[in-house]
Amino acid sequence: MGSCGAVGSVRARYLVFFQYLGTDFNGVAAVKGNHRAVGVQNFLEEAAQRLNSIEPIRFTISSRTDAGVHALSNAAHLDIHRRSGLQPYSPEVVTQALNTHLKHRAIRVLKAFRVPSDFHARHAATSRTYLYRLATGCSWPDQLPVFEQNVCWALKTKSLDVAAMQEAAQHLIGTHDFSAFQSAGSPATSTVRTLQRVSVSSGPASLFVLPQESRRLQFWTLEFESQSFLYRQVRRMTAVLVAVGQGTLTPTQVKAILDSQDPLGKYQARVAPARGLFLKSVLYDDFGPTS
């Protein structure tokens, strides 16, 4: 799987899985020329410099996430050029070197794989799953444990009508034009996507809730699976499903919103906060986790 790169070098391509807590970052993508904003990619590429590649190492990110969004497992490919006569690094060495030299503790490389020289981390992905965490029973934001405040959306309502949310979610499953759930600024040439799965469930309970708070606070999880998503599609679908759970919208209205293909409507223009969203997994046919 090695190929010729710069003169006198051999190029090896790797697929790397990594996770991060997105609170401190201006998204996953590299930020250039702004020292007050930084992306996860900036730290990954800085750490990769220690691999002594002849050519600069650039990470091609599979799934771009916004500022404040987290990832349990994102992915990227990168090329490492070594001088002729030197063997390519093993995936284990790449993983260890990146983790050793990462300068931000909120980023961790999970695993690396050698992949063919024409492999593309974004185009080859067969499935992406996003998870959104909600908390109910929070009359005020400071009623949420400090450990949870940057990783879930605190709602004032005491509970959610999960059955209604699940009914509404059924209207979103399948192949549709999701224009109504796309935010401006999307580079997508088509707004048609196939949503393979949407789930709404209670829990799991937070480990950080004190016993005297456990009866008041309840946590909920939404999951969305598709090969790809439009810009902010998951956060806008989440906001609409939460509105259903709170009784502001009906499941039938969600179908009408989808059919309208209007991203500026009263309800679908709402965007759930970034802090509750996690990229849970990126799947490939031949590399990485299989489920």
Contacts in CASP RR format, 6 or more apart in sequence:
PFRMAT RR
TARGET T0000
AUTHOR 0000-0000-0000
METHOD contacts of the structure
MODEL  1
MGSCGAVGSVRARYLVFFQYLGTDFNGVAAVKGNHRAVGVQNFLEEAAQR
LNSIEPIRFTISSRTDAGVHALSNAAHLDIHRRSGLQPYSPEVVTQALNT
HLKHRAIRVLKAFRVPSDFHARHAATSRTYLYRLATGCSWPDQLPVFEQN
VCWALKTKSLDVAAMQEAAQHLIGTHDFSAFQSAGSPATSTVRTLQRVSV
SSGPASLFVLPQESRRLQFWTLEFESQSFLYRQVRRMTAVLVAVGQGTLT
PTQVKAILDSQDPLGKYQARVAPARGLFLKSVLYDDFGPTS
1 12 0 8 1.000
1 13 0 8 1.000
1 114 0 8 1.000
1 115 0 8 1.000
1 116 0 8 1.000
1 117 0 8 1.000
2 10 0 8 1.000
2 11 0 8 1.000
2 12 0 8 1.000
2 13 0 8 1.000
2 88 0 8 1.000
2 117 0 8 1.000
3 10 0 8 1.000
3 11 0 8 1.000
3 117 0 8 1.000
4 10 0 8 1.000
4 11 0 8 1.000
5 11 0 8 1.000
5 55 0 8 1.000
5 81 0 8 1.000
6 54 0 8 1.000
6 55 0 8 1.000
6 81 0 8 1.000
8 54 0 8 1.000
8 83 0 8 1.000
8 84 0 8 1.000
9 54 0 8 1.000
9 55 0 8 1.000
9 81 0 8 1.000
9 82 0 8 1.000
9 83 0 8 1.000
9 84 0 8 1.000
10 81 0 8 1.000
10 82 0 8 1.000
10 83 0 8 1.000
10 84 0 8 1.000
10 85 0 8 1.000
10 86 0 8 1.000
10 88 0 8 1.000
11 55 0 8 1.000
11 79 0 8 1.000
11 80 0 8 1.000
11 81 0 8 1.000
11 117 0 8 1.000
12 79 0 8 1.000
12 80 0 8 1.000
12 82 0 8 1.000
12 88 0 8 1.000
12 89 0 8 1.000
12 114 0 8 1.000
13 77 0 8 1.000
13 78 0 8 1.000
13 79 0 8 1.000
13 114 0 8 1.000
13 115 0 8 1.000
13 116 0 8 1.000
13 117 0 8 1.000
13 119 0 8 1.000
14 77 0 8 1.000
14 78 0 8 1.000
14 79 0 8 1.000
14 80 0 8 1.000
14 91 0 8 1.000
14 94 0 8 1.000
14 112 0 8 1.000
14 113 0 8 1.000
14 114 0 8 1.000
14 115 0 8 1.000
15 75 0 8 1.000
15 76 0 8 1.000
15 77 0 8 1.000
15 112 0 8 1.000
15 113 0 8 1.000
15 115 0 8 1.000
15 119 0 8 1.000
15 121 0 8 1.000
15 284 0 8 1.000
15 287 0 8 1.000
15 288 0 8 1.000
16 44 0 8 1.000
16 59 0 8 1.000
16 75 0 8 1.000
16 76 0 8 1.000
16 77 0 8 1.000
16 78 0 8 1.000
16 94 0 8 1.000
16 95 0 8 1.000
16 98 0 8 1.000
16 109 0 8 1.000
16 111 0 8 1.000
16 112 0 8 1.000
16 113 0 8 1.000
17 73 0 8 1.000
17 74 0 8 1.000
17 75 0 8 1.000
17 109 0 8 1.000
17 110 0 8 1.000
17 111 0 8 1.000
17 112 0 8 1.000
17 282 0 8 1.000
17 288 0 8 1.000
17 289 0 8 1.000
18 40 0 8 1.000
18 44 0 8 1.000
18 71 0 8 1.000
18 73 0 8 1.000
18 74 0 8 1.000
18 75 0 8 1.000
18 76 0 8 1.000
18 98 0 8 1.000
18 107 0 8 1.000
18 108 0 8 1.000
18 109 0 8 1.000
18 110 0 8 1.000
19 70 0 8 1.000
19 71 0 8 1.000
19 72 0 8 1.000
19 73 0 8 1.000
19 74 0 8 1.000
19 107 0 8 1.000
19 108 0 8 1.000
19 110 0 8 1.000
20 28 0 8 1.000
20 40 0 8 1.000
20 70 0 8 1.000
20 71 0 8 1.000
20 74 0 8 1.000
20 106 0 8 1.000
20 107 0 8 1.000
20 108 0 8 1.000
21 70 0 8 1.000
21 106 0 8 1.000
21 150 0 8 1.000
21 151 0 8 1.000
22 40 0 8 1.000
22 65 0 8 1.000
22 67 0 8 1.000
22 68 0 8 1.000
22 69 0 8 1.000
22 70 0 8 1.000
22 71 0 8 1.000
22 106 0 8 1.000
23 68 0 8 1.000
23 70 0 8 1.000
23 106 0 8 1.000
23 150 0 8 1.000
23 275 0 8 1.000
24 38 0 8 1.000
24 104 0 8 1.000
24 106 0 8 1.000
25 38 0 8 1.000
25 39 0 8 1.000
25 40 0 8 1.000
25 67 0 8 1.000
25 68 0 8 1.000
25 106 0 8 1.000
26 34 0 8 1.000
26 37 0 8 1.000
26 38 0 8 1.000
26 39 0 8 1.000
26 67 0 8 1.000
27 39 0 8 1.000
27 40 0 8 1.000
27 64 0 8 1.000
27 65 0 8 1.000
27 66 0 8 1.000
27 67 0 8 1.000
27 68 0 8 1.000
27 69 0 8 1.000
28 39 0 8 1.000
28 40 0 8 1.000
28 41 0 8 1.000
28 61 0 8 1.000
28 63 0 8 1.000
28 64 0 8 1.000
28 65 0 8 1.000
28 69 0 8 1.000
28 71 0 8 1.000
28 74 0 8 1.000
29 39 0 8 1.000
29 40 0 8 1.000
29 41 0 8 1.000
29 61 0 8 1.000
29 64 0 8 1.000
30 39 0 8 1.000
30 41 0 8 1.000
30 42 0 8 1.000
30 45 0 8 1.000
30 59 0 8 1.000
31 37 0 8 1.000
31 38 0 8 1.000
31 39 0 8 1.000
31 42 0 8 1.000
40 74 0 8 1.000
40 107 0 8 1.000
41 59 0 8 1.000
41 61 0 8 1.000
41 76 0 8 1.000
43 102 0 8 1.000
43 103 0 8 1.000
43 104 0 8 1.000
43 107 0 8 1.000
44 59 0 8 1.000
44 76 0 8 1.000
44 98 0 8 1.000
44 102 0 8 1.000
44 107 0 8 1.000
44 109 0 8 1.000
45 57 0 8 1.000
45 58 0 8 1.000
45 59 0 8 1.000
46 101 0 8 1.000
46 103 0 8 1.000
47 97 0 8 1.000
47 98 0 8 1.000
47 99 0 8 1.000
47 100 0 8 1.000
47 101 0 8 1.000
47 102 0 8 1.000
47 103 0 8 1.000
48 57 0 8 1.000
48 59 0 8 1.000
48 78 0 8 1.000
48 80 0 8 1.000
48 98 0 8 1.000
49 57 0 8 1.000
49 101 0 8 1.000
50 97 0 8 1.000
50 100 0 8 1.000
50 101 0 8 1.000
51 57 0 8 1.000
51 80 0 8 1.000
51 89 0 8 1.000
51 94 0 8 1.000
51 97 0 8 1.000
52 82 0 8 1.000
53 79 0 8 1.000
53 80 0 8 1.000
53 81 0 8 1.000
53 82 0 8 1.000
54 81 0 8 1.000
54 82 0 8 1.000
54 83 0 8 1.000
55 79 0 8 1.000
55 81 0 8 1.000
57 78 0 8 1.000
57 79 0 8 1.000
57 80 0 8 1.000
58 78 0 8 1.000
58 79 0 8 1.000
59 76 0 8 1.000
59 77 0 8 1.000
59 78 0 8 1.000
60 76 0 8 1.000
60 77 0 8 1.000
60 78 0 8 1.000
60 120 0 8 1.000
60 121 0 8 1.000
60 122 0 8 1.000
61 74 0 8 1.000
61 75 0 8 1.000
61 76 0 8 1.000
61 121 0 8 1.000
61 122 0 8 1.000
62 74 0 8 1.000
62 75 0 8 1.000
62 76 0 8 1.000
62 121 0 8 1.000
62 122 0 8 1.000
62 125 0 8 1.000
62 128 0 8 1.000
62 282 0 8 1.000
63 71 0 8 1.000
63 74 0 8 1.000
63 75 0 8 1.000
63 122 0 8 1.000
63 125 0 8 1.000
63 128 0 8 1.000
63 279 0 8 1.000
63 282 0 8 1.000
65 71 0 8 1.000
65 74 0 8 1.000
65 277 0 8 1.000
65 279 0 8 1.000
66 232 0 8 1.000
66 274 0 8 1.000
67 274 0 8 1.000
68 150 0 8 1.000
68 274 0 8 1.000
68 275 0 8 1.000
69 274 0 8 1.000
69 275 0 8 1.000
69 276 0 8 1.000
69 277 0 8 1.000
69 278 0 8 1.000
69 279 0 8 1.000
70 151 0 8 1.000
70 276 0 8 1.000
70 277 0 8 1.000
70 278 0 8 1.000
70 279 0 8 1.000
71 278 0 8 1.000
71 279 0 8 1.000
72 131 0 8 1.000
72 278 0 8 1.000
72 279 0 8 1.000
72 280 0 8 1.000
72 281 0 8 1.000
73 110 0 8 1.000
73 279 0 8 1.000
73 280 0 8 1.000
73 281 0 8 1.000
73 282 0 8 1.000
73 289 0 8 1.000
74 279 0 8 1.000
74 282 0 8 1.000
75 121 0 8 1.000
75 125 0 8 1.000
75 282 0 8 1.000
75 284 0 8 1.000
76 121 0 8 1.000
77 115 0 8 1.000
77 119 0 8 1.000
77 120 0 8 1.000
77 121 0 8 1.000
80 88 0 8 1.000
80 89 0 8 1.000
80 94 0 8 1.000
82 88 0 8 1.000
82 89 0 8 1.000
88 114 0 8 1.000
89 97 0 8 1.000
91 111 0 8 1.000
91 112 0 8 1.000
91 113 0 8 1.000
91 114 0 8 1.000
92 112 0 8 1.000
94 112 0 8 1.000
95 109 0 8 1.000
95 110 0 8 1.000
95 111 0 8 1.000
95 112 0 8 1.000
98 109 0 8 1.000
98 112 0 8 1.000
99 108 0 8 1.000
99 109 0 8 1.000
102 108 0 8 1.000
102 109 0 8 1.000
111 288 0 8 1.000
113 287 0 8 1.000
113 288 0 8 1.000
115 287 0 8 1.000
121 282 0 8 1.000
124 284 0 8 1.000
124 285 0 8 1.000
125 227 0 8 1.000
125 228 0 8 1.000
125 282 0 8 1.000
125 283 0 8 1.000
125 284 0 8 1.000
126 227 0 8 1.000
126 283 0 8 1.000
126 284 0 8 1.000
126 285 0 8 1.000
127 196 0 8 1.000
127 225 0 8 1.000
127 226 0 8 1.000
127 227 0 8 1.000
127 281 0 8 1.000
127 282 0 8 1.000
127 283 0 8 1.000
128 225 0 8 1.000
128 226 0 8 1.000
128 227 0 8 1.000
128 228 0 8 1.000
128 229 0 8 1.000
128 279 0 8 1.000
128 281 0 8 1.000
128 282 0 8 1.000
128 283 0 8 1.000
129 197 0 8 1.000
129 223 0 8 1.000
129 224 0 8 1.000
129 225 0 8 1.000
129 279 0 8 1.000
129 280 0 8 1.000
129 281 0 8 1.000
129 283 0 8 1.000
130 223 0 8 1.000
130 224 0 8 1.000
130 225 0 8 1.000
130 229 0 8 1.000
130 234 0 8 1.000
130 277 0 8 1.000
130 278 0 8 1.000
130 279 0 8 1.000
130 280 0 8 1.000
131 221 0 8 1.000
131 222 0 8 1.000
131 223 0 8 1.000
131 277 0 8 1.000
131 278 0 8 1.000
131 280 0 8 1.000
132 153 0 8 1.000
132 221 0 8 1.000
132 222 0 8 1.000
132 223 0 8 1.000
132 224 0 8 1.000
132 234 0 8 1.000
132 235 0 8 1.000
132 238 0 8 1.000
132 272 0 8 1.000
132 276 0 8 1.000
132 277 0 8 1.000
132 278 0 8 1.000
133 151 0 8 1.000
133 152 0 8 1.000
133 153 0 8 1.000
133 219 0 8 1.000
133 220 0 8 1.000
133 221 0 8 1.000
133 276 0 8 1.000
133 278 0 8 1.000
134 152 0 8 1.000
134 153 0 8 1.000
134 155 0 8 1.000
134 160 0 8 1.000
134 219 0 8 1.000
134 220 0 8 1.000
134 221 0 8 1.000
134 222 0 8 1.000
134 242 0 8 1.000
134 276 0 8 1.000
135 144 0 8 1.000
135 148 0 8 1.000
135 152 0 8 1.000
135 153 0 8 1.000
135 154 0 8 1.000
135 155 0 8 1.000
135 206 0 8 1.000
135 217 0 8 1.000
135 218 0 8 1.000
135 219 0 8 1.000
135 220 0 8 1.000
136 155 0 8 1.000
136 157 0 8 1.000
136 158 0 8 1.000
136 159 0 8 1.000
136 160 0 8 1.000
136 217 0 8 1.000
136 218 0 8 1.000
136 219 0 8 1.000
136 220 0 8 1.000
137 143 0 8 1.000
137 154 0 8 1.000
137 155 0 8 1.000
137 156 0 8 1.000
137 157 0 8 1.000
137 158 0 8 1.000
137 159 0 8 1.000
137 216 0 8 1.000
137 217 0 8 1.000
137 218 0 8 1.000
138 144 0 8 1.000
138 154 0 8 1.000
138 155 0 8 1.000
138 156 0 8 1.000
138 217 0 8 1.000
139 156 0 8 1.000
141 149 0 8 1.000
141 154 0 8 1.000
143 154 0 8 1.000
143 213 0 8 1.000
143 216 0 8 1.000
143 217 0 8 1.000
144 152 0 8 1.000
144 154 0 8 1.000
144 217 0 8 1.000
145 206 0 8 1.000
145 208 0 8 1.000
145 209 0 8 1.000
145 210 0 8 1.000
145 213 0 8 1.000
147 206 0 8 1.000
147 208 0 8 1.000
148 154 0 8 1.000
148 206 0 8 1.000
148 208 0 8 1.000
148 209 0 8 1.000
149 275 0 8 1.000
150 275 0 8 1.000
151 275 0 8 1.000
151 276 0 8 1.000
151 278 0 8 1.000
152 219 0 8 1.000
152 275 0 8 1.000
152 276 0 8 1.000
153 242 0 8 1.000
153 272 0 8 1.000
153 273 0 8 1.000
153 275 0 8 1.000
153 276 0 8 1.000
155 242 0 8 1.000
155 246 0 8 1.000
157 246 0 8 1.000
159 218 0 8 1.000
160 220 0 8 1.000
160 242 0 8 1.000
160 245 0 8 1.000
160 246 0 8 1.000
161 244 0 8 1.000
161 245 0 8 1.000
161 246 0 8 1.000
161 247 0 8 1.000
162 200 0 8 1.000
162 201 0 8 1.000
162 202 0 8 1.000
162 220 0 8 1.000
162 245 0 8 1.000
164 244 0 8 1.000
164 245 0 8 1.000
164 247 0 8 1.000
164 250 0 8 1.000
164 251 0 8 1.000
165 200 0 8 1.000
165 241 0 8 1.000
165 242 0 8 1.000
165 244 0 8 1.000
165 245 0 8 1.000
166 199 0 8 1.000
166 200 0 8 1.000
167 251 0 8 1.000
168 240 0 8 1.000
168 241 0 8 1.000
168 244 0 8 1.000
168 249 0 8 1.000
168 250 0 8 1.000
168 251 0 8 1.000
168 254 0 8 1.000
169 198 0 8 1.000
169 199 0 8 1.000
169 200 0 8 1.000
169 241 0 8 1.000
170 198 0 8 1.000
170 251 0 8 1.000
171 251 0 8 1.000
171 254 0 8 1.000
171 255 0 8 1.000
171 258 0 8 1.000
172 195 0 8 1.000
172 198 0 8 1.000
172 237 0 8 1.000
172 254 0 8 1.000
172 258 0 8 1.000
173 195 0 8 1.000
173 196 0 8 1.000
173 197 0 8 1.000
173 198 0 8 1.000
174 194 0 8 1.000
174 195 0 8 1.000
174 196 0 8 1.000
175 192 0 8 1.000
175 193 0 8 1.000
175 194 0 8 1.000
176 192 0 8 1.000
176 193 0 8 1.000
176 195 0 8 1.000
176 258 0 8 1.000
177 191 0 8 1.000
177 192 0 8 1.000
177 261 0 8 1.000
178 191 0 8 1.000
178 192 0 8 1.000
178 193 0 8 1.000
178 195 0 8 1.000
178 230 0 8 1.000
178 233 0 8 1.000
178 258 0 8 1.000
179 191 0 8 1.000
179 261 0 8 1.000
179 262 0 8 1.000
179 263 0 8 1.000
180 257 0 8 1.000
180 258 0 8 1.000
180 260 0 8 1.000
180 261 0 8 1.000
180 262 0 8 1.000
180 263 0 8 1.000
180 265 0 8 1.000
180 268 0 8 1.000
181 230 0 8 1.000
181 232 0 8 1.000
181 233 0 8 1.000
181 236 0 8 1.000
181 237 0 8 1.000
181 240 0 8 1.000
181 258 0 8 1.000
181 263 0 8 1.000
181 268 0 8 1.000
182 188 0 8 1.000
182 191 0 8 1.000
182 230 0 8 1.000
182 231 0 8 1.000
182 232 0 8 1.000
182 233 0 8 1.000
182 236 0 8 1.000
182 263 0 8 1.000
183 230 0 8 1.000
183 231 0 8 1.000
183 232 0 8 1.000
183 236 0 8 1.000
183 263 0 8 1.000
183 271 0 8 1.000
184 263 0 8 1.000
185 231 0 8 1.000
186 230 0 8 1.000
186 231 0 8 1.000
187 231 0 8 1.000
188 230 0 8 1.000
188 231 0 8 1.000
191 230 0 8 1.000
191 261 0 8 1.000
193 226 0 8 1.000
193 227 0 8 1.000
193 228 0 8 1.000
193 229 0 8 1.000
193 230 0 8 1.000
193 233 0 8 1.000
194 226 0 8 1.000
194 227 0 8 1.000
195 224 0 8 1.000
195 225 0 8 1.000
195 226 0 8 1.000
196 225 0 8 1.000
196 226 0 8 1.000
196 227 0 8 1.000
197 223 0 8 1.000
197 224 0 8 1.000
197 225 0 8 1.000
198 222 0 8 1.000
198 223 0 8 1.000
198 224 0 8 1.000
198 225 0 8 1.000
198 237 0 8 1.000
199 221 0 8 1.000
199 222 0 8 1.000
199 223 0 8 1.000
200 220 0 8 1.000
200 221 0 8 1.000
200 222 0 8 1.000
200 241 0 8 1.000
201 220 0 8 1.000
201 221 0 8 1.000
202 218 0 8 1.000
202 219 0 8 1.000
202 220 0 8 1.000
202 221 0 8 1.000
203 218 0 8 1.000
203 219 0 8 1.000
203 220 0 8 1.000
203 221 0 8 1.000
204 219 0 8 1.000
204 221 0 8 1.000
205 214 0 8 1.000
205 219 0 8 1.000
206 217 0 8 1.000
206 219 0 8 1.000
209 217 0 8 1.000
222 238 0 8 1.000
222 241 0 8 1.000
223 280 0 8 1.000
224 234 0 8 1.000
224 237 0 8 1.000
232 271 0 8 1.000
234 277 0 8 1.000
235 271 0 8 1.000
235 272 0 8 1.000
235 273 0 8 1.000
235 274 0 8 1.000
235 277 0 8 1.000
236 268 0 8 1.000
236 269 0 8 1.000
236 270 0 8 1.000
236 271 0 8 1.000
236 272 0 8 1.000
238 272 0 8 1.000
238 277 0 8 1.000
239 267 0 8 1.000
239 268 0 8 1.000
239 270 0 8 1.000
239 271 0 8 1.000
239 272 0 8 1.000
240 249 0 8 1.000
240 254 0 8 1.000
240 257 0 8 1.000
240 267 0 8 1.000
240 268 0 8 1.000
240 270 0 8 1.000
241 254 0 8 1.000
242 272 0 8 1.000
243 249 0 8 1.000
243 267 0 8 1.000
243 270 0 8 1.000
244 250 0 8 1.000
244 251 0 8 1.000
244 253 0 8 1.000
244 254 0 8 1.000
248 267 0 8 1.000
249 267 0 8 1.000
253 267 0 8 1.000
257 265 0 8 1.000
257 267 0 8 1.000
257 268 0 8 1.000
260 268 0 8 1.000
262 268 0 8 1.000
263 269 0 8 1.000
281 289 0 8 1.000
283 289 0 8 1.000
283 290 0 8 1.000
283 291 0 8 1.000
END
